[in-house]
Amino acid sequence: MIATVTAAATLFALSGPAVASVQSTGMRDTRYCEIFTIFLSPSPIAKVNNSYNLNNCRQGWWESLDTGELATEAGANLVTLNGPRYWLMDKVVVYEPGPISTFAGKEFREVATIDLAKVGLAPPPAYTQVKIQRGTKFVFRRDKPAFMLTDPSGRKFVMQSYSQIVDPALTYDQLRGIGDRIGLPDGWSYRLTRPRKDIVLRANGQATIIQDGLKNTYQRIHR
């Protein structure tokens, strides 16, 4: 599970006193990476640490990381890497952001947690709904492209980040045409839409996310 789930939150402030919230705009198609620190006791949990606005997750540095060394550095049982990824919303507010930690000389902020007692350590199949603990507000501006999934029951999911984990050459401009590449299950559909009003997704402590066959991440739209 850990290697395939994105935090879907963001980082904005430098180290210092705790703050109630932080926000960023102009995020569409900007790069970030995540490091998941996994602690198995007293109850298994993953802490999601995100690079956004703290470092640019340079590709050579990212590829050089040793997860065993990172786990030792963090005092964790395991570490997994999630990225590189690129945001698709236009604005994010993160409520009660976590602390900043240093990994291999680069700063990351804790932005979410995952209860591994419910999710497990093994990666779930694509299109499995996963609940992640965070407090965020995502804003997708009206009249800008939004990449949407709809399941057989009519539930909708909007892509919050695209991934270069499976396809390192995937770009923003290619997203409109990937419907035949993401392994859609029977009854599911994928489309590009330009919403007439802002899409605002709030996670008041919990969000539901899924990933497609290319590990692009979507958040469920709750009505």
DOGUVO-826376 format. One line per field, with one value per residue: y, z, x of N, C-alpha, C in turn; residue number from 1; residue in three letters; chain. Coordinates in steps of 0.02 Angstrom, whole numbers, always signed. Layout:
# DOGUVO-826376
nv <- (Y / ...)
nw <- (Z / ...)
nu <- (X / ...)
cav <- (Y / ...)
caw <- (Z / ...)
cau <- (X / ...)
cv <- (Y / ...)
cw <- (Z / ...)
cu <- (X / ...)
rodren <- (NUM / ...)
vodo <- (ALA / ...)
voza <- (A / ...)
***
This chain:
# DOGUVO-826376
nv <- (-60 / +62 / +107 / +155 / +255 / +421 / +568 / +679 / +806 / +961 / +1062 / +1208 / +1299 / +1348 / +1272 / +1293 / +1371 / +1283 / +1296 / +1347 / +1330 / +1314 / +1374 / +1362 / +1424 / +1418 / +1290 / +1194 / +1065 / +1060 / +993 / +862 / +754 / +610 / +541 / +399 / +359 / +218 / +146 / +11 / -19 / +56 / +26 / -11 / +115 / +239 / +381 / +521 / +611 / +760 / +845 / +968 / +1140 / +1145 / +1075 / +1036 / +905 / +843 / +742 / +658 / +657 / +600 / +471 / +421 / +386 / +283 / +171 / +95 / +163 / +284 / +243 / +208 / +333 / +402 / +332 / +237 / +86 / +47 / +123 / +195 / +254 / +379 / +439 / +527 / +653 / +758 / +900 / +932 / +1016 / +1189 / +1264 / +1239 / +1212 / +1169 / +1102 / +1113 / +1073 / +953 / +920 / +973 / +870 / +809 / +723 / +636 / +757 / +844 / +941 / +890 / +895 / +826 / +775 / +694 / +542 / +362 / +230 / +82 / -34 / -47 / -37 / -112 / -178 / -221 / -172 / -117 / -172 / -78 / +51 / +28 / +89 / +193 / +253 / +400 / +494 / +661 / +843 / +947 / +1067 / +1064 / +1153 / +1160 / +1255 / +1334 / +1307 / +1260 / +1115 / +963 / +801 / +659 / +517 / +399 / +284 / +124 / +147 / +280 / +363 / +492 / +539 / +648 / +683 / +714 / +713 / +675 / +539 / +491 / +368 / +240 / +270 / +358 / +460 / +523 / +664 / +820 / +867 / +749 / +690 / +700 / +599 / +470 / +372 / +242 / +181 / +161 / +51 / +33 / -34 / -139 / -46 / +74 / +244 / +370 / +540 / +703 / +857 / +1025 / +1112 / +1213 / +1284 / +1311 / +1163 / +1106 / +1018 / +954 / +887 / +838 / +783 / +657 / +579 / +501 / +406 / +345 / +249 / +239 / +126 / +180 / +234 / +362 / +478 / +499 / +594 / +557 / +633 / +692 / +710)
nw <- (+0 / +41 / -51 / -153 / -128 / -125 / -28 / -49 / +0 / +48 / +61 / +137 / +230 / +312 / +434 / +606 / +730 / +765 / +655 / +617 / +489 / +319 / +152 / -29 / -196 / -377 / -415 / -512 / -614 / -551 / -476 / -355 / -220 / -112 / +46 / +139 / +304 / +402 / +543 / +649 / +777 / +921 / +850 / +680 / +569 / +440 / +407 / +306 / +213 / +130 / -9 / -64 / -98 / -15 / -61 / -226 / -264 / -346 / -486 / -497 / -363 / -302 / -360 / -302 / -172 / -29 / +43 / +159 / +229 / +248 / +332 / +448 / +481 / +510 / +616 / +591 / +553 / +420 / +258 / +118 / -52 / -145 / -292 / -434 / -431 / -494 / -459 / -485 / -446 / -414 / -300 / -129 / +40 / +192 / +345 / +511 / +487 / +489 / +569 / +505 / +434 / +403 / +267 / +200 / +186 / +136 / +158 / +215 / +240 / +359 / +311 / +313 / +375 / +371 / +417 / +442 / +496 / +445 / +308 / +268 / +221 / +94 / -79 / -137 / -264 / -417 / -423 / -300 / -160 / -39 / +125 / +194 / +321 / +345 / +346 / +232 / +99 / -68 / -219 / -379 / -517 / -605 / -777 / -810 / -859 / -792 / -738 / -739 / -657 / -664 / -575 / -586 / -506 / -516 / -438 / -422 / -458 / -447 / -529 / -432 / -436 / -557 / -603 / -623 / -598 / -652 / -790 / -838 / -931 / -938 / -962 / -922 / -1034 / -1098 / -1027 / -1063 / -1156 / -1101 / -1070 / -1123 / -1071 / -935 / -876 / -854 / -758 / -796 / -830 / -780 / -817 / -900 / -917 / -984 / -919 / -913 / -785 / -743 / -629 / -484 / -424 / -265 / -144 / +12 / +150 / +300 / +406 / +349 / +191 / +38 / -76 / -237 / -353 / -525 / -660 / -695 / -582 / -557 / -451 / -374 / -295 / -209 / -248 / -137 / -121)
nu <- (+41 / +97 / +192 / +115 / +24 / -22 / +5 / -69 / -77 / +1 / +153 / +210 / +265 / +418 / +532 / +487 / +380 / +226 / +87 / -82 / -135 / -78 / -51 / -52 / -40 / -57 / -13 / -32 / +30 / +155 / +302 / +328 / +385 / +368 / +407 / +380 / +372 / +373 / +303 / +291 / +243 / +164 / +47 / +28 / +79 / +91 / +184 / +168 / +277 / +311 / +384 / +350 / +372 / +480 / +592 / +658 / +656 / +756 / +795 / +910 / +955 / +842 / +840 / +953 / +926 / +929 / +826 / +841 / +942 / +876 / +771 / +841 / +894 / +777 / +727 / +632 / +536 / +524 / +547 / +469 / +462 / +378 / +348 / +424 / +293 / +158 / +62 / -114 / -215 / -262 / -252 / -211 / -256 / -187 / -228 / -174 / -33 / +102 / +264 / +425 / +549 / +716 / +783 / +911 / +979 / +882 / +733 / +572 / +396 / +283 / +125 / +13 / -64 / -71 / -171 / -110 / -156 / -282 / -263 / -151 / +13 / +44 / +36 / -122 / -240 / -259 / -383 / -438 / -522 / -452 / -431 / -366 / -284 / -302 / -310 / -371 / -400 / -437 / -432 / -493 / -487 / -621 / -660 / -535 / -438 / -501 / -474 / -565 / -634 / -767 / -863 / -953 / -1064 / -1087 / -1010 / -890 / -722 / -584 / -432 / -293 / -156 / -32 / +76 / +247 / +295 / +265 / +265 / +393 / +398 / +277 / +172 / +88 / +16 / -17 / -119 / -253 / -272 / -256 / -347 / -358 / -250 / -246 / -300 / -441 / -574 / -717 / -862 / -814 / -767 / -667 / -629 / -593 / -641 / -706 / -744 / -887 / -892 / -787 / -709 / -713 / -634 / -648 / -563 / -599 / -515 / -513 / -490 / -543 / -459 / -403 / -304 / -254 / -204 / -81 / -34 / -78 / -160 / -319 / -449 / -598 / -754 / -865 / -1035)
cav <- (+0 / +122 / +133 / +174 / +304 / +488 / +604 / +725 / +869 / +999 / +1093 / +1278 / +1339 / +1323 / +1248 / +1344 / +1355 / +1253 / +1344 / +1317 / +1310 / +1343 / +1366 / +1378 / +1431 / +1409 / +1225 / +1148 / +1038 / +1070 / +929 / +847 / +684 / +593 / +487 / +371 / +326 / +167 / +124 / -48 / -24 / +6 / +8 / +6 / +179 / +271 / +454 / +542 / +671 / +787 / +891 / +1028 / +1205 / +1138 / +1058 / +1021 / +833 / +834 / +672 / +622 / +647 / +553 / +404 / +399 / +373 / +214 / +169 / +69 / +217 / +332 / +216 / +216 / +405 / +425 / +290 / +201 / +16 / +44 / +184 / +186 / +315 / +390 / +496 / +595 / +667 / +827 / +920 / +952 / +1068 / +1257 / +1291 / +1192 / +1233 / +1113 / +1120 / +1082 / +1036 / +920 / +946 / +964 / +826 / +808 / +658 / +641 / +827 / +882 / +949 / +866 / +905 / +776 / +804 / +647 / +476 / +307 / +177 / +20 / -90 / -53 / -38 / -164 / -158 / -239 / -126 / -141 / -166 / -13 / +67 / +13 / +149 / +194 / +312 / +430 / +543 / +728 / +898 / +987 / +1091 / +1068 / +1193 / +1153 / +1314 / +1325 / +1315 / +1227 / +1043 / +917 / +733 / +629 / +448 / +384 / +212 / +99 / +174 / +351 / +401 / +527 / +551 / +695 / +671 / +765 / +714 / +622 / +505 / +466 / +307 / +187 / +298 / +417 / +511 / +550 / +737 / +850 / +872 / +683 / +663 / +695 / +541 / +409 / +329 / +173 / +157 / +160 / -12 / +44 / -92 / -137 / +0 / +136 / +289 / +423 / +594 / +771 / +905 / +1093 / +1127 / +1281 / +1317 / +1279 / +1102 / +1115 / +955 / +962 / +827 / +859 / +728 / +596 / +582 / +437 / +411 / +285 / +256 / +201 / +81 / +216 / +262 / +429 / +477 / +535 / +598 / +550 / +691 / +674 / +758)
caw <- (+0 / +54 / -110 / -207 / -108 / -116 / +27 / -76 / +37 / +23 / +107 / +120 / +277 / +334 / +502 / +654 / +772 / +733 / +629 / +610 / +420 / +269 / +87 / -88 / -258 / -436 / -406 / -567 / -650 / -514 / -456 / -285 / -203 / -44 / +83 / +189 / +360 / +427 / +611 / +657 / +844 / +949 / +798 / +617 / +540 / +394 / +406 / +238 / +214 / +63 / -26 / -99 / -72 / +28 / -107 / -292 / -276 / -406 / -506 / -478 / -290 / -287 / -380 / -261 / -104 / -2 / +91 / +222 / +264 / +269 / +390 / +506 / +495 / +537 / +671 / +568 / +534 / +347 / +219 / +47 / -91 / -186 / -337 / -433 / -447 / -513 / -437 / -536 / -421 / -420 / -233 / -73 / +109 / +237 / +413 / +562 / +455 / +534 / +575 / +451 / +449 / +352 / +239 / +154 / +176 / +108 / +204 / +197 / +294 / +370 / +290 / +320 / +401 / +346 / +466 / +408 / +522 / +401 / +238 / +256 / +192 / +23 / -123 / -159 / -336 / -443 / -415 / -232 / -120 / +21 / +167 / +219 / +372 / +335 / +342 / +174 / +50 / -136 / -264 / -450 / -543 / -660 / -847 / -821 / -866 / -735 / -764 / -696 / -660 / -638 / -566 / -608 / -464 / -527 / -395 / -462 / -429 / -487 / -523 / -394 / -457 / -603 / -579 / -669 / -569 / -702 / -854 / -822 / -983 / -938 / -952 / -914 / -1098 / -1119 / -983 / -1096 / -1199 / -1069 / -1049 / -1143 / -1042 / -862 / -852 / -827 / -749 / -829 / -802 / -762 / -873 / -889 / -964 / -968 / -917 / -892 / -742 / -748 / -565 / -450 / -386 / -199 / -108 / +82 / +190 / +370 / +445 / +309 / +120 / +3 / -138 / -275 / -405 / -586 / -677 / -701 / -515 / -548 / -391 / -377 / -233 / -220 / -237 / -97 / -131)
cau <- (+0 / +134 / +227 / +70 / -26 / +4 / -26 / -119 / -78 / +57 / +199 / +217 / +303 / +482 / +529 / +472 / +323 / +168 / +39 / -148 / -144 / -35 / -82 / -12 / -77 / -15 / +18 / -46 / +88 / +218 / +331 / +342 / +398 / +350 / +442 / +335 / +406 / +326 / +315 / +249 / +214 / +118 / +1 / +62 / +58 / +137 / +184 / +180 / +318 / +305 / +438 / +327 / +392 / +539 / +647 / +631 / +659 / +797 / +789 / +970 / +953 / +787 / +860 / +1009 / +905 / +931 / +771 / +866 / +976 / +825 / +735 / +885 / +897 / +713 / +705 / +572 / +546 / +530 / +535 / +455 / +465 / +319 / +360 / +398 / +223 / +143 / -4 / -163 / -260 / -236 / -241 / -219 / -248 / -174 / -243 / -130 / +21 / +148 / +332 / +473 / +606 / +768 / +799 / +969 / +996 / +827 / +677 / +506 / +348 / +231 / +61 / -42 / -48 / -112 / -180 / -92 / -196 / -340 / -242 / -101 / +77 / +48 / +0 / -187 / -251 / -283 / -453 / -460 / -530 / -410 / -443 / -304 / -301 / -273 / -356 / -352 / -448 / -410 / -473 / -481 / -520 / -669 / -638 / -471 / -449 / -505 / -472 / -615 / -657 / -834 / -869 / -1018 / -1118 / -1092 / -965 / -840 / -656 / -545 / -360 / -258 / -87 / -10 / +136 / +297 / +323 / +257 / +287 / +433 / +391 / +209 / +169 / +22 / -18 / -38 / -170 / -319 / -277 / -231 / -402 / -348 / -187 / -247 / -329 / -508 / -616 / -783 / -909 / -782 / -752 / -618 / -639 / -572 / -696 / -690 / -802 / -913 / -876 / -731 / -717 / -681 / -635 / -627 / -551 / -600 / -487 / -508 / -505 / -544 / -421 / -389 / -254 / -265 / -150 / -18 / -23 / -106 / -202 / -383 / -488 / -670 / -796 / -923 / -1090)
cv <- (+62 / +150 / +163 / +229 / +372 / +524 / +652 / +784 / +906 / +1033 / +1164 / +1316 / +1308 / +1303 / +1306 / +1324 / +1324 / +1307 / +1308 / +1293 / +1344 / +1331 / +1384 / +1382 / +1421 / +1342 / +1179 / +1131 / +1055 / +1005 / +924 / +773 / +673 / +536 / +464 / +336 / +282 / +143 / +68 / -56 / +46 / -15 / +31 / +69 / +203 / +346 / +477 / +610 / +695 / +842 / +960 / +1092 / +1203 / +1117 / +1035 / +948 / +819 / +760 / +631 / +608 / +595 / +482 / +377 / +376 / +298 / +210 / +141 / +123 / +270 / +308 / +223 / +288 / +429 / +386 / +250 / +128 / +8 / +114 / +163 / +254 / +320 / +452 / +477 / +600 / +741 / +843 / +940 / +1002 / +1136 / +1289 / +1236 / +1230 / +1170 / +1137 / +1080 / +1041 / +1009 / +950 / +934 / +920 / +829 / +736 / +668 / +713 / +871 / +884 / +924 / +881 / +847 / +807 / +758 / +584 / +425 / +253 / +110 / -41 / -101 / -64 / -97 / -137 / -172 / -190 / -155 / -137 / -96 / -9 / +44 / +78 / +142 / +258 / +334 / +487 / +608 / +780 / +946 / +1015 / +1099 / +1108 / +1183 / +1208 / +1297 / +1340 / +1290 / +1152 / +1007 / +847 / +688 / +554 / +443 / +308 / +189 / +125 / +249 / +394 / +430 / +540 / +599 / +683 / +729 / +768 / +659 / +600 / +488 / +404 / +250 / +210 / +362 / +474 / +543 / +625 / +759 / +849 / +804 / +657 / +656 / +631 / +475 / +359 / +256 / +143 / +144 / +99 / -5 / -22 / -84 / -88 / +67 / +178 / +343 / +478 / +658 / +815 / +973 / +1118 / +1201 / +1320 / +1279 / +1213 / +1111 / +1050 / +967 / +894 / +849 / +802 / +664 / +609 / +511 / +446 / +343 / +300 / +214 / +157 / +113 / +249 / +337 / +425 / +523 / +539 / +594 / +616 / +670 / +729 / +759)
cw <- (+0 / -8 / -162 / -189 / -99 / -60 / +6 / -32 / +15 / +78 / +88 / +166 / +292 / +407 / +550 / +695 / +732 / +711 / +618 / +539 / +377 / +202 / +32 / -148 / -316 / -437 / -466 / -606 / -617 / -480 / -380 / -278 / -131 / -17 / +139 / +242 / +395 / +495 / +627 / +727 / +874 / +900 / +732 / +585 / +491 / +400 / +337 / +239 / +142 / +52 / -48 / -62 / -24 / -11 / -173 / -311 / -342 / -423 / -486 / -404 / -273 / -303 / -337 / -191 / -88 / +53 / +159 / +262 / +289 / +330 / +454 / +528 / +530 / +599 / +655 / +555 / +460 / +318 / +148 / +14 / -137 / -230 / -391 / -456 / -464 / -494 / -495 / -510 / -428 / -352 / -182 / -8 / +150 / +309 / +462 / +529 / +506 / +533 / +511 / +475 / +390 / +332 / +188 / +136 / +149 / +157 / +173 / +256 / +297 / +356 / +300 / +353 / +370 / +399 / +432 / +436 / +478 / +328 / +223 / +223 / +117 / -20 / -144 / -234 / -355 / -434 / -348 / -192 / -55 / +60 / +198 / +266 / +358 / +337 / +287 / +138 / -17 / -178 / -336 / -485 / -602 / -727 / -860 / -825 / -799 / -764 / -716 / -710 / -634 / -633 / -585 / -567 / -471 / -481 / -437 / -422 / -475 / -475 / -487 / -410 / -509 / -584 / -636 / -641 / -620 / -770 / -840 / -873 / -983 / -923 / -945 / -980 / -1124 / -1081 / -1017 / -1135 / -1168 / -1050 / -1067 / -1114 / -967 / -834 / -822 / -817 / -787 / -792 / -780 / -825 / -851 / -939 / -939 / -969 / -897 / -850 / -748 / -683 / -532 / -419 / -321 / -160 / -38 / +115 / +263 / +415 / +405 / +237 / +92 / -64 / -172 / -324 / -466 / -601 / -688 / -636 / -511 / -491 / -397 / -308 / -250 / -205 / -199 / -104 / -70)
cu <- (+43 / +166 / +180 / +21 / +7 / -31 / -78 / -130 / -16 / +96 / +210 / +263 / +370 / +477 / +519 / +412 / +266 / +119 / -27 / -160 / -92 / -68 / -35 / -58 / -29 / +20 / +12 / +18 / +154 / +238 / +337 / +358 / +377 / +392 / +395 / +378 / +356 / +348 / +266 / +218 / +211 / +62 / +30 / +33 / +111 / +129 / +207 / +215 / +327 / +356 / +414 / +343 / +451 / +601 / +617 / +635 / +696 / +802 / +850 / +974 / +901 / +808 / +917 / +989 / +906 / +879 / +793 / +901 / +926 / +787 / +777 / +888 / +834 / +691 / +643 / +588 / +559 / +522 / +518 / +451 / +404 / +331 / +410 / +326 / +216 / +72 / -49 / -215 / -225 / -221 / -251 / -213 / -238 / -185 / -201 / -75 / +70 / +217 / +372 / +530 / +654 / +783 / +854 / +984 / +941 / +768 / +612 / +460 / +298 / +163 / +2 / -17 / -94 / -112 / -168 / -128 / -258 / -319 / -197 / -39 / +81 / +10 / -68 / -194 / -272 / -358 / -482 / -466 / -490 / -425 / -377 / -323 / -264 / -329 / -335 / -412 / -413 / -458 / -448 / -521 / -566 / -636 / -567 / -482 / -451 / -512 / -511 / -624 / -728 / -840 / -939 / -1077 / -1126 / -1049 / -909 / -777 / -618 / -471 / -327 / -184 / -75 / +60 / +182 / +331 / +321 / +284 / +326 / +426 / +322 / +210 / +96 / -17 / -44 / -99 / -238 / -327 / -257 / -285 / -393 / -284 / -190 / -284 / -397 / -546 / -682 / -828 / -880 / -771 / -703 / -631 / -607 / -634 / -669 / -749 / -822 / -904 / -820 / -753 / -678 / -690 / -607 / -618 / -545 / -578 / -478 / -527 / -505 / -510 / -416 / -332 / -272 / -204 / -83 / +2 / -37 / -156 / -261 / -413 / -562 / -706 / -858 / -975 / -1136)
rodren <- (1 / 2 / 3 / 4 / 5 / 6 / 7 / 8 / 9 / 10 / 11 / 12 / 13 / 14 / 15 / 16 / 17 / 18 / 19 / 20 / 21 / 22 / 23 / 24 / 25 / 26 / 27 / 28 / 29 / 30 / 31 / 32 / 33 / 34 / 35 / 36 / 37 / 38 / 39 / 40 / 41 / 42 / 43 / 44 / 45 / 46 / 47 / 48 / 49 / 50 / 51 / 52 / 53 / 54 / 55 / 56 / 57 / 58 / 59 / 60 / 61 / 62 / 63 / 64 / 65 / 66 / 67 / 68 / 69 / 70 / 71 / 72 / 73 / 74 / 75 / 76 / 77 / 78 / 79 / 80 / 81 / 82 / 83 / 84 / 85 / 86 / 87 / 88 / 89 / 90 / 91 / 92 / 93 / 94 / 95 / 96 / 97 / 98 / 99 / 100 / 101 / 102 / 103 / 104 / 105 / 106 / 107 / 108 / 109 / 110 / 111 / 112 / 113 / 114 / 115 / 116 / 117 / 118 / 119 / 120 / 121 / 122 / 123 / 124 / 125 / 126 / 127 / 128 / 129 / 130 / 131 / 132 / 133 / 134 / 135 / 136 / 137 / 138 / 139 / 140 / 141 / 142 / 143 / 144 / 145 / 146 / 147 / 148 / 149 / 150 / 151 / 152 / 153 / 154 / 155 / 156 / 157 / 158 / 159 / 160 / 161 / 162 / 163 / 164 / 165 / 166 / 167 / 168 / 169 / 170 / 171 / 172 / 173 / 174 / 175 / 176 / 177 / 178 / 179 / 180 / 181 / 182 / 183 / 184 / 185 / 186 / 187 / 188 / 189 / 190 / 191 / 192 / 193 / 194 / 195 / 196 / 197 / 198 / 199 / 200 / 201 / 202 / 203 / 204 / 205 / 206 / 207 / 208 / 209 / 210 / 211 / 212 / 213 / 214 / 215 / 216 / 217 / 218 / 219 / 220 / 221 / 222 / 223)
vodo <- (MET / ILE / ALA / THR / VAL / THR / ALA / ALA / ALA / THR / LEU / PHE / ALA / LEU / SER / GLY / PRO / ALA / VAL / ALA / SER / VAL / GLN / SER / THR / GLY / MET / ARG / ASP / THR / ARG / TYR / CYS / GLU / ILE / PHE / THR / ILE / PHE / LEU / SER / PRO / SER / PRO / ILE / ALA / LYS / VAL / ASN / ASN / SER / TYR / ASN / LEU / ASN / ASN / CYS / ARG / GLN / GLY / TRP / TRP / GLU / SER / LEU / ASP / THR / GLY / GLU / LEU / ALA / THR / GLU / ALA / GLY / ALA / ASN / LEU / VAL / THR / LEU / ASN / GLY / PRO / ARG / TYR / TRP / LEU / MET / ASP / LYS / VAL / VAL / VAL / TYR / GLU / PRO / GLY / PRO / ILE / SER / THR / PHE / ALA / GLY / LYS / GLU / PHE / ARG / GLU / VAL / ALA / THR / ILE / ASP / LEU / ALA / LYS / VAL / GLY / LEU / ALA / PRO / PRO / PRO / ALA / TYR / THR / GLN / VAL / LYS / ILE / GLN / ARG / GLY / THR / LYS / PHE / VAL / PHE / ARG / ARG / ASP / LYS / PRO / ALA / PHE / MET / LEU / THR / ASP / PRO / SER / GLY / ARG / LYS / PHE / VAL / MET / GLN / SER / TYR / SER / GLN / ILE / VAL / ASP / PRO / ALA / LEU / THR / TYR / ASP / GLN / LEU / ARG / GLY / ILE / GLY / ASP / ARG / ILE / GLY / LEU / PRO / ASP / GLY / TRP / SER / TYR / ARG / LEU / THR / ARG / PRO / ARG / LYS / ASP / ILE / VAL / LEU / ARG / ALA / ASN / GLY / GLN / ALA / THR / ILE / ILE / GLN / ASP / GLY / LEU / LYS / ASN / THR / TYR / GLN / ARG / ILE / HIS / ARG)
voza <- (A / A / A / A / A / A / A / A / A / A / A / A / A / A / A / A / A / A / A / A / A / A / A / A / A / A / A / A / A / A / A / A / A / A / A / A / A / A / A / A / A / A / A / A / A / A / A / A / A / A / A / A / A / A / A / A / A / A / A / A / A / A / A / A / A / A / A / A / A / A / A / A / A / A / A / A / A / A / A / A / A / A / A / A / A / A / A / A / A / A / A / A / A / A / A / A / A / A / A / A / A / A / A / A / A / A / A / A / A / A / A / A / A / A / A / A / A / A / A / A / A / A / A / A / A / A / A / A / A / A / A / A / A / A / A / A / A / A / A / A / A / A / A / A / A / A / A / A / A / A / A / A / A / A / A / A / A / A / A / A / A / A / A / A / A / A / A / A / A / A / A / A / A / A / A / A / A / A / A / A / A / A / A / A / A / A / A / A / A / A / A / A / A / A / A / A / A / A / A / A / A / A / A / A / A / A / A / A / A / A / A / A / A / A / A / A / A / A / A / A / A / A / A)
***
